[in-house]
């Protein structure tokens, strides 16, 4: 890892920890799957490995998916593009949730992506 990549990763981890204390977060995670089902609605489900998600909210009980990303805005579509890129390149990624399961009843809503 190059020095600047380490500094960016460190800053993202610190920023994520401070900004999302109490909400689910995963730093240095690898995406294992991205699921989109037109019958469920306009959202993408995100699976990660290793399951390093901390501070999982009580509502997030789904064992197959760690986060769900609504796909309603241009920003959310950009976040999905980052997730797909990280998955395709087997890159570690930092994710953080809202602390709520307001997009899907048993999966925390994703609000932060960095890699």
BALOBA-1460 file (C-alpha; in Angstrom, 3 decimals):
// residues 115
<rec num="1" residu="x" x="0.000" y="0.000" z="0.000"/>
<rec num="2" residu="x" x="1.352" y="3.400" z="-0.967"/>
<rec num="3" residu="x" x="1.722" y="6.034" z="1.791"/>
<rec num="4" residu="x" x="-1.064" y="8.244" z="0.448"/>
<rec num="5" residu="x" x="-3.440" y="5.255" z="0.209"/>
<rec num="6" residu="x" x="-2.707" y="4.409" z="3.832"/>
<rec num="7" residu="x" x="-3.409" y="8.003" z="4.904"/>
<rec num="8" residu="x" x="-6.684" y="8.095" z="2.961"/>
<rec num="9" residu="x" x="-7.742" y="4.767" z="4.497"/>
<rec num="10" residu="x" x="-6.780" y="5.941" z="7.979"/>
<rec num="11" residu="x" x="-8.635" y="9.241" z="7.566"/>
<rec num="12" residu="x" x="-11.725" y="7.465" z="6.229"/>
<rec num="13" residu="x" x="-11.702" y="5.033" z="9.130"/>
<rec num="14" residu="x" x="-11.334" y="7.788" z="11.727"/>
<rec num="15" residu="x" x="-13.946" y="9.944" z="10.028"/>
<rec num="16" residu="x" x="-16.355" y="7.044" z="9.769"/>
<rec num="17" residu="x" x="-15.909" y="6.094" z="13.413"/>
<rec num="18" residu="x" x="-16.545" y="9.615" z="14.626"/>
<rec num="19" residu="x" x="-19.333" y="10.516" z="12.216"/>
<rec num="20" residu="x" x="-21.311" y="7.310" z="12.565"/>
<rec num="21" residu="x" x="-20.803" y="6.314" z="16.200"/>
<rec num="22" residu="x" x="-23.748" y="4.120" z="17.185"/>
<rec num="23" residu="x" x="-24.539" y="3.177" z="13.591"/>
<rec num="24" residu="x" x="-23.353" y="0.063" z="11.773"/>
<rec num="25" residu="x" x="-19.956" y="0.444" z="10.101"/>
<rec num="26" residu="x" x="-17.402" y="-1.783" z="8.413"/>
<rec num="27" residu="x" x="-13.856" y="-0.698" z="7.594"/>
<rec num="28" residu="x" x="-11.542" y="-2.789" z="5.438"/>
<rec num="29" residu="x" x="-14.400" y="-5.028" z="4.334"/>
<rec num="30" residu="x" x="-14.630" y="-6.951" z="1.079"/>
<rec num="31" residu="x" x="-17.944" y="-7.002" z="-0.766"/>
<rec num="32" residu="x" x="-19.150" y="-10.564" z="-1.317"/>
<rec num="33" residu="x" x="-22.333" y="-9.747" z="-3.160"/>
<rec num="34" residu="x" x="-24.647" y="-7.092" z="-4.489"/>
<rec num="35" residu="x" x="-28.281" y="-8.067" z="-4.970"/>
<rec num="36" residu="x" x="-30.979" y="-6.175" z="-6.826"/>
<rec num="37" residu="x" x="-34.505" y="-7.589" z="-7.144"/>
<rec num="38" residu="x" x="-37.057" y="-5.676" z="-9.235"/>
<rec num="39" residu="x" x="-39.887" y="-7.403" z="-7.349"/>
<rec num="40" residu="x" x="-38.749" y="-5.949" z="-4.016"/>
<rec num="41" residu="x" x="-38.155" y="-2.371" z="-5.127"/>
<rec num="42" residu="x" x="-35.564" y="0.207" z="-6.046"/>
<rec num="43" residu="x" x="-32.714" y="-0.887" z="-3.762"/>
<rec num="44" residu="x" x="-29.460" y="-2.846" z="-3.719"/>
<rec num="45" residu="x" x="-28.490" y="-5.277" z="-0.961"/>
<rec num="46" residu="x" x="-24.815" y="-5.436" z="0.038"/>
<rec num="47" residu="x" x="-23.045" y="-8.456" z="1.529"/>
<rec num="48" residu="x" x="-19.549" y="-8.127" z="3.027"/>
<rec num="49" residu="x" x="-16.669" y="-10.398" z="4.070"/>
<rec num="50" residu="x" x="-15.249" y="-10.611" z="6.567"/>
<rec num="51" residu="x" x="-18.282" y="-9.624" z="8.563"/>
<rec num="52" residu="x" x="-16.537" y="-6.764" z="10.324"/>
<rec num="53" residu="x" x="-19.653" y="-4.698" z="10.765"/>
<rec num="54" residu="x" x="-19.701" y="-3.160" z="14.214"/>
<rec num="55" residu="x" x="-22.502" y="-1.418" z="16.087"/>
<rec num="56" residu="x" x="-25.174" y="-3.303" z="14.179"/>
<rec num="57" residu="x" x="-28.556" y="-1.735" z="15.072"/>
<rec num="58" residu="x" x="-31.136" y="-4.009" z="16.677"/>
<rec num="59" residu="x" x="-33.398" y="-3.808" z="13.623"/>
<rec num="60" residu="x" x="-30.696" y="-5.219" z="11.302"/>
<rec num="61" residu="x" x="-31.239" y="-8.949" z="11.801"/>
<rec num="62" residu="x" x="-30.799" y="-10.210" z="8.229"/>
<rec num="63" residu="x" x="-27.984" y="-12.767" z="8.115"/>
<rec num="64" residu="x" x="-27.441" y="-12.611" z="4.356"/>
<rec num="65" residu="x" x="-27.085" y="-8.877" z="3.781"/>
<rec num="66" residu="x" x="-25.212" y="-6.289" z="5.847"/>
<rec num="67" residu="x" x="-26.569" y="-3.102" z="4.253"/>
<rec num="68" residu="x" x="-29.217" y="-1.973" z="1.792"/>
<rec num="69" residu="x" x="-28.818" y="1.051" z="-0.487"/>
<rec num="70" residu="x" x="-31.920" y="2.813" z="-1.818"/>
<rec num="71" residu="x" x="-31.517" y="3.690" z="-5.516"/>
<rec num="72" residu="x" x="-33.614" y="6.846" z="-5.748"/>
<rec num="73" residu="x" x="-31.119" y="9.670" z="-6.272"/>
<rec num="74" residu="x" x="-28.117" y="10.336" z="-8.516"/>
<rec num="75" residu="x" x="-25.857" y="10.224" z="-5.435"/>
<rec num="76" residu="x" x="-27.134" y="6.784" z="-4.451"/>
<rec num="77" residu="x" x="-26.482" y="5.568" z="-8.010"/>
<rec num="78" residu="x" x="-22.912" y="6.906" z="-7.729"/>
<rec num="79" residu="x" x="-22.535" y="5.004" z="-4.454"/>
<rec num="80" residu="x" x="-23.725" y="1.843" z="-6.234"/>
<rec num="81" residu="x" x="-21.114" y="2.416" z="-8.958"/>
<rec num="82" residu="x" x="-18.421" y="2.629" z="-6.259"/>
<rec num="83" residu="x" x="-19.670" y="-0.617" z="-4.715"/>
<rec num="84" residu="x" x="-19.647" y="-2.410" z="-8.063"/>
<rec num="85" residu="x" x="-16.138" y="-1.119" z="-8.797"/>
<rec num="86" residu="x" x="-14.842" y="-2.253" z="-5.402"/>
<rec num="87" residu="x" x="-16.452" y="-5.670" z="-5.900"/>
<rec num="88" residu="x" x="-15.076" y="-6.067" z="-9.443"/>
<rec num="89" residu="x" x="-11.559" y="-5.129" z="-8.312"/>
<rec num="90" residu="x" x="-11.648" y="-7.052" z="-4.994"/>
<rec num="91" residu="x" x="-10.827" y="-3.829" z="-3.150"/>
<rec num="92" residu="x" x="-11.390" y="-3.309" z="0.550"/>
<rec num="93" residu="x" x="-14.030" y="-0.721" z="1.301"/>
<rec num="94" residu="x" x="-15.392" y="1.291" z="4.215"/>
<rec num="95" residu="x" x="-19.160" y="1.348" z="4.684"/>
<rec num="96" residu="x" x="-21.421" y="2.979" z="7.254"/>
<rec num="97" residu="x" x="-25.133" y="2.852" z="7.858"/>
<rec num="98" residu="x" x="-27.773" y="5.211" z="9.132"/>
<rec num="99" residu="x" x="-28.600" y="3.151" z="12.225"/>
<rec num="100" residu="x" x="-32.087" y="2.637" z="10.778"/>
<rec num="101" residu="x" x="-33.793" y="-0.087" z="8.781"/>
<rec num="102" residu="x" x="-36.026" y="2.343" z="6.924"/>
<rec num="103" residu="x" x="-35.352" y="1.093" z="3.377"/>
<rec num="104" residu="x" x="-35.884" y="-2.610" z="4.125"/>
<rec num="105" residu="x" x="-37.280" y="-3.863" z="7.426"/>
<rec num="106" residu="x" x="-34.364" y="-6.026" z="8.612"/>
<rec num="107" residu="x" x="-31.308" y="-4.499" z="6.884"/>
<rec num="108" residu="x" x="-29.565" y="-1.253" z="7.862"/>
<rec num="109" residu="x" x="-29.680" y="1.524" z="5.272"/>
<rec num="110" residu="x" x="-26.260" y="2.386" z="3.789"/>
<rec num="111" residu="x" x="-25.311" y="6.078" z="3.839"/>
<rec num="112" residu="x" x="-21.490" y="6.141" z="3.422"/>
<rec num="113" residu="x" x="-19.095" y="4.460" z="0.975"/>
<rec num="114" residu="x" x="-15.333" y="4.995" z="0.712"/>
<rec num="115" residu="x" x="-12.550" y="3.087" z="-1.037"/>
